[in-house]
């Protein structure tokens, strides 16, 4: 008699919540909504450790791995490839703009 009352009170789309959802929510999520300016790697020369980024305005910006800090979950130089979507921070030098921090999405 108790079971019949519970079945009648349930909504038609009622489903139990699986327990594995809590573990899945702990995965690392990379948000592209951060405050980094966005760009894309257009050239990268692995042997010389430098390359160029195309920013949102179409400008090419130089970067060199020795003067660069990689941030985020993909902070390994293996993830830097042509076509990679990135976020970056700039600084001014006597030779123009250079990338100081790089986040690969």
N, CA, C and O of each residue as an XYZ file, in Angstrom:
420
protein
N       0.809     -1.177      0.000
C       0.000      0.000      0.000
C       0.872      1.270      0.000
O       0.523      2.253     -0.653
N       1.971      1.258      0.705
C       2.883      2.397      0.744
C       3.528      2.605     -0.623
O       3.683      3.746     -1.058
N       3.901      1.540     -1.301
C       4.532      1.660     -2.613
C       3.587      2.259     -3.637
O       4.026      3.043     -4.479
N       2.317      1.923     -3.598
C       1.360      2.478     -4.544
C       1.219      3.982     -4.345
O       1.070      4.714     -5.323
N       1.262      4.457     -3.114
C       1.165      5.881     -2.846
C       2.390      6.621     -3.365
O       2.255      7.727     -3.886
N       3.571      6.049     -3.239
C       4.790      6.671     -3.734
C       4.782      6.764     -5.249
O       5.214      7.772     -5.808
N       4.305      5.743     -5.911
C       4.258      5.755     -7.365
C       3.296      6.820     -7.864
O       3.575      7.474     -8.869
N       2.192      7.006     -7.200
C       1.215      8.005     -7.615
C       1.740      9.425     -7.403
O       1.384     10.320     -8.170
N       2.574      9.659     -6.387
C       3.066     10.994     -6.082
C       4.218     11.420     -6.995
O       4.514     12.612     -7.076
N       4.860     10.507     -7.668
C       5.989     10.839     -8.539
C       5.513     11.528     -9.809
O       4.424     11.263    -10.317
N       6.349     12.403    -10.296
C       6.065     13.054    -11.573
C       6.424     12.095    -12.698
O       7.240     11.197    -12.488
N       5.846     12.249    -13.882
C       6.100     11.284    -14.967
C       7.558     11.240    -15.420
O       8.006     10.195    -15.893
N       8.316     12.333    -15.295
C       9.705     12.356    -15.753
C      10.697     12.160    -14.609
O      11.858     12.553    -14.725
N      10.265     11.574    -13.537
C      11.118     11.381    -12.373
C      12.133     10.288    -12.642
O      11.772      9.191    -13.068
N      13.402     10.580    -12.395
C      14.477      9.588    -12.480
C      15.400      9.778    -11.283
O      15.599     10.907    -10.837
N      15.958      8.712    -10.762
C      16.914      8.878     -9.662
C      18.200      9.514    -10.163
O      18.578      9.329    -11.320
N      18.868     10.259     -9.302
C      20.131     10.902     -9.665
C      21.248      9.882     -9.527
O      21.428      9.303     -8.456
N      22.008      9.651    -10.608
C      23.109      8.691    -10.503
C      24.208      9.214     -9.585
O      24.465     10.418     -9.550
N      24.843      8.339     -8.860
C      25.889      8.726     -7.906
C      27.182      9.111     -8.600
O      27.995      9.822     -8.010
N      27.402      8.671     -9.825
C      28.659      8.944    -10.515
C      28.758     10.384    -11.010
O      29.840     10.795    -11.428
N      27.696     11.160    -10.985
C      27.765     12.540    -11.443
C      28.659     13.397    -10.558
O      29.282     14.338    -11.050
N      28.737     13.101     -9.290
C      29.581     13.889     -8.394
C      31.051     13.732     -8.753
O      31.796     14.710     -8.685
N      31.485     12.564     -9.124
C      32.884     12.338     -9.497
C      33.207     12.998    -10.822
O      34.324     13.481    -11.006
N      32.267     13.035    -11.746
C      32.513     13.625    -13.058
C      32.648     15.141    -12.976
O      33.329     15.737    -13.810
N      32.018     15.777    -11.996
C      32.075     17.228    -11.895
C      33.428     17.717    -11.375
O      33.673     18.923    -11.392
N      34.298     16.850    -10.925
C      35.602     17.251    -10.422
C      36.655     17.325    -11.521
O      37.814     17.627    -11.234
N      36.283     17.059    -12.768
C      37.235     17.109    -13.864
C      37.691     18.546    -14.092
O      36.961     19.489    -13.788
N      38.883     18.711    -14.621
C      39.425     20.036    -14.898
C      38.698     20.618    -16.106
O      38.622     19.988    -17.161
N      38.177     21.802    -15.944
C      37.449     22.475    -17.016
C      38.224     23.727    -17.390
O      38.534     24.550    -16.529
N      38.536     23.872    -18.668
C      39.249     25.048    -19.141
C      38.221     26.031    -19.670
O      37.514     25.739    -20.635
N      38.137     27.177    -19.052
C      37.164     28.184    -19.453
C      37.812     29.158    -20.425
O      38.876     29.713    -20.154
N      37.159     29.353    -21.547
C      37.639     30.355    -22.490
C      37.032     31.723    -22.194
O      37.212     32.659    -22.972
N      36.313     31.848    -21.076
C      35.712     33.110    -20.685
C      36.609     33.902    -19.744
O      36.140     34.824    -19.077
N      37.893     33.559    -19.679
C      38.796     34.303    -18.813
C      39.131     35.645    -19.478
O      38.628     35.943    -20.562
N      39.960     36.435    -18.844
C      40.239     37.793    -19.323
C      41.423     37.883    -20.271
O      41.823     38.983    -20.651
N      41.994     36.738    -20.662
C      43.090     36.762    -21.624
C      42.587     37.201    -22.999
O      41.505     36.782    -23.410
N      43.344     38.038    -23.724
C      43.008     38.269    -25.125
C      43.185     36.949    -25.884
O      44.099     36.179    -25.589
N      42.326     36.697    -26.842
C      42.351     35.419    -27.557
C      43.134     35.550    -28.862
O      43.232     36.627    -29.451
N      43.684     34.420    -29.290
C      44.420     34.388    -30.540
C      44.620     32.966    -31.005
O      44.023     32.026    -30.480
N      45.478     32.830    -32.009
C      45.758     31.524    -32.601
C      47.217     31.484    -33.020
O      47.749     32.473    -33.524
N      47.866     30.345    -32.814
C      49.255     30.175    -33.233
C      49.256     29.987    -34.747
O      48.647     29.045    -35.254
N      49.940     30.879    -35.476
C      49.980     30.770    -36.932
C      51.304     30.204    -37.430
O      51.346     29.582    -38.492
N      52.386     30.411    -36.680
C      53.687     29.840    -37.036
C      54.396     29.439    -35.755
O      54.376     30.177    -34.770
N      55.023     28.271    -35.769
C      55.820     27.860    -34.627
C      56.987     27.019    -35.131
O      56.787     26.013    -35.812
N      58.202     27.435    -34.797
C      59.420     26.750    -35.198
C      59.997     26.058    -33.972
O      60.617     26.700    -33.124
N      59.789     24.734    -33.877
C      60.185     23.996    -32.673
C      61.688     24.001    -32.464
O      62.144     24.084    -31.324
N      62.458     23.914    -33.513
C      63.911     23.872    -33.374
C      64.480     25.145    -32.777
O      65.460     25.098    -32.034
N      63.873     26.292    -33.095
C      64.343     27.577    -32.588
C      63.504     28.088    -31.419
O      63.844     29.119    -30.838
N      62.425     27.404    -31.057
C      61.569     27.750    -29.913
C      60.906     29.118    -30.027
O      60.718     29.784    -29.008
N      60.550     29.555    -31.217
C      59.810     30.803    -31.352
C      58.692     30.645    -32.372
O      58.652     29.680    -33.136
N      57.792     31.610    -32.365
C      56.688     31.565    -33.295
C      55.915     32.865    -33.289
O      56.343     33.862    -32.709
N      54.751     32.836    -33.955
C      53.916     34.016    -34.072
C      52.466     33.664    -33.766
O      51.986     32.575    -34.080
N      51.786     34.622    -33.144
C      50.377     34.511    -32.800
C      49.620     35.538    -33.621
O      50.083     36.668    -33.779
N      48.465     35.160    -34.144
C      47.578     36.130    -34.788
C      46.497     36.485    -33.783
O      45.753     35.618    -33.326
N      46.414     37.771    -33.439
C      45.419     38.199    -32.443
C      44.066     38.434    -33.106
O      43.899     38.163    -34.295
N      43.106     38.934    -32.343
C      41.739     39.126    -32.842
C      41.653     40.227    -33.890
O      40.691     40.283    -34.657
N      42.647     41.097    -33.927
C      42.647     42.203    -34.887
C      43.463     41.887    -36.132
O      43.584     42.737    -37.015
N      44.023     40.688    -36.224
C      44.779     40.273    -37.407
C      46.260     40.585    -37.351
O      46.967     40.373    -38.335
N      46.756     41.092    -36.210
C      48.186     41.390    -36.091
C      48.966     40.137    -35.725
O      48.454     39.275    -35.011
N      50.198     40.028    -36.205
C      51.098     38.943    -35.812
C      51.952     39.412    -34.651
O      52.551     40.486    -34.711
N      52.012     38.610    -33.587
C      52.765     38.948    -32.385
C      53.794     37.854    -32.146
O      53.468     36.668    -32.177
N      55.020     38.252    -31.910
C      56.153     37.350    -31.718
C      56.147     36.754    -30.309
O      55.784     37.429    -29.346
N      56.555     35.477    -30.195
C      56.800     34.886    -28.872
C      58.001     33.958    -28.955
O      58.266     33.355    -29.995
N      58.721     33.852    -27.847
C      59.847     32.935    -27.714
C      59.671     32.179    -26.406
O      59.342     32.783    -25.384
N      59.886     30.863    -26.423
C      59.633     30.039    -25.242
C      60.534     30.375    -24.054
O      60.143     30.139    -22.911
N      61.716     30.914    -24.291
C      62.612     31.223    -23.174
C      62.110     32.424    -22.358
O      62.418     32.523    -21.170
N      61.354     33.324    -22.962
C      60.840     34.488    -22.238
C      59.338     34.385    -21.984
O      58.662     35.399    -21.812
N      58.824     33.166    -21.960
C      57.397     32.915    -21.905
C      57.062     32.024    -20.709
O      57.807     31.094    -20.400
N      55.946     32.304    -20.038
C      55.443     31.462    -18.960
C      54.155     30.811    -19.442
O      53.199     31.503    -19.791
N      54.128     29.481    -19.461
C      52.935     28.754    -19.858
C      52.059     28.555    -18.632
O      52.550     28.140    -17.582
N      50.756     28.849    -18.753
C      49.813     28.718    -17.645
C      48.651     27.841    -18.076
O      48.429     27.623    -19.267
N      47.907     27.339    -17.089
C      46.745     26.508    -17.368
C      47.089     25.035    -17.354
O      48.238     24.666    -17.110
N      46.094     24.179    -17.616
C      46.329     22.736    -17.557
C      47.227     22.220    -18.676
O      47.857     21.175    -18.515
N      47.301     22.918    -19.796
C      48.156     22.494    -20.902
C      49.422     23.343    -20.921
O      49.704     24.015    -21.913
N      50.178     23.317    -19.839
C      51.364     24.170    -19.766
C      52.635     23.424    -20.144
O      53.666     23.543    -19.482
N      52.541     22.660    -21.213
C      53.694     21.964    -21.747
C      53.928     22.436    -23.179
O      52.976     22.724    -23.905
N      55.171     22.513    -23.577
C      55.492     23.009    -24.912
C      55.009     22.068    -26.015
O      54.950     22.462    -27.179
N      54.661     20.816    -25.658
C      54.158     19.877    -26.659
C      52.798     20.295    -27.198
O      52.421     19.884    -28.296
N      52.050     21.106    -26.445
C      50.714     21.530    -26.857
C      50.738     22.743    -27.777
O      49.702     23.114    -28.328
N      51.899     23.368    -27.954
C      51.986     24.524    -28.851
C      52.139     24.001    -30.270
O      53.170     23.435    -30.633
N      51.101     24.199    -31.061
C      51.082     23.744    -32.458
C      50.407     24.809    -33.299
O      49.662     25.641    -32.781
N      50.665     24.782    -34.585
C      50.009     25.710    -35.498
C      48.516     25.424    -35.491
O      48.094     24.279    -35.650
N      47.723     26.468    -35.307
C      46.273     26.340    -35.254
C      45.714     26.226    -33.858
O      44.495     26.194    -33.694
N      46.562     26.163    -32.836
C      46.092     26.045    -31.453
C      45.453     27.354    -31.006
O      45.992     28.431    -31.260
N      44.301     27.260    -30.340
C      43.618     28.431    -29.783
C      44.266     28.761    -28.445
O      44.456     27.881    -27.606
N      44.603     30.025    -28.251
C      45.354     30.428    -27.068
C      44.818     31.734    -26.489
O      44.095     32.483    -27.146
N      45.198     31.979    -25.241
C      45.041     33.264    -24.583
C      46.439     33.734    -24.207
O      47.313     32.905    -23.955
N      46.673     35.048    -24.162
C      48.036     35.532    -23.951
C      48.029     36.855    -23.208
O      47.016     37.551    -23.145
N      49.193     37.185    -22.645
C      49.460     38.500    -22.055
C      50.638     39.107    -22.791
O      51.597     38.409    -23.119
N      50.570     40.399    -23.051
C      51.627     41.086    -23.793
C      52.454     41.978    -22.892
O      52.007     42.422    -21.835
N      53.671     42.227    -23.340
C      54.498     43.257    -22.718
C      55.256     43.963    -23.831
O      55.470     43.404    -24.906
N      55.655     45.187    -23.560
C      56.384     45.974    -24.533
C      57.883     45.878    -24.264
O      58.322     45.976    -23.118
N      58.657     45.688    -25.318
C      60.111     45.716    -25.228
C      60.617     46.741    -26.237
O      59.823     47.370    -26.936
N      61.897     46.906    -26.311
C      62.457     47.841    -27.287
C      62.249     47.352    -28.719
O      62.351     48.135    -29.663
N      61.960     46.063    -28.884
C      61.745     45.500    -30.223
C      60.262     45.327    -30.549
O      59.922     44.742    -31.578
N      59.382     45.824    -29.693
C      57.949     45.730    -29.965
C      57.238     44.868    -28.939
O      57.759     44.627    -27.850
N      56.043     44.404    -29.290
C      55.248     43.588    -28.383
C      55.766     42.158    -28.346
O      56.102     41.585    -29.383
N      55.830     41.586    -27.152
C      56.212     40.195    -26.959
C      55.221     39.553    -26.003
O      54.690     40.214    -25.110
N      54.977     38.287    -26.190
C      54.069     37.543    -25.323
C      54.834     37.124    -24.073
O      55.939     36.591    -24.173
N      54.251     37.362    -22.891
C      54.880     36.976    -21.624
C      54.207     35.763    -20.992
O      54.888     34.928    -20.396
N      52.890     35.648    -21.110
C      52.161     34.478    -20.577
C      51.291     33.909    -21.686
O      50.700     34.649    -22.472
N      51.221     32.586    -21.737
C      50.467     31.902    -22.790
C      49.626     30.817    -22.176
O      50.130     30.006    -21.398
N      48.335     30.784    -22.514
C      47.420     29.739    -22.041
C      46.832     29.059    -23.261
O      46.228     29.708    -24.115
N      47.009     27.758    -23.341
C      46.522     26.989    -24.487
C      45.190     26.345    -24.109
O      45.071     25.712    -23.060
N      44.186     26.515    -24.981
C      42.847     25.989    -24.717
C      42.650     24.623    -25.324
O      41.574     24.039    -25.193
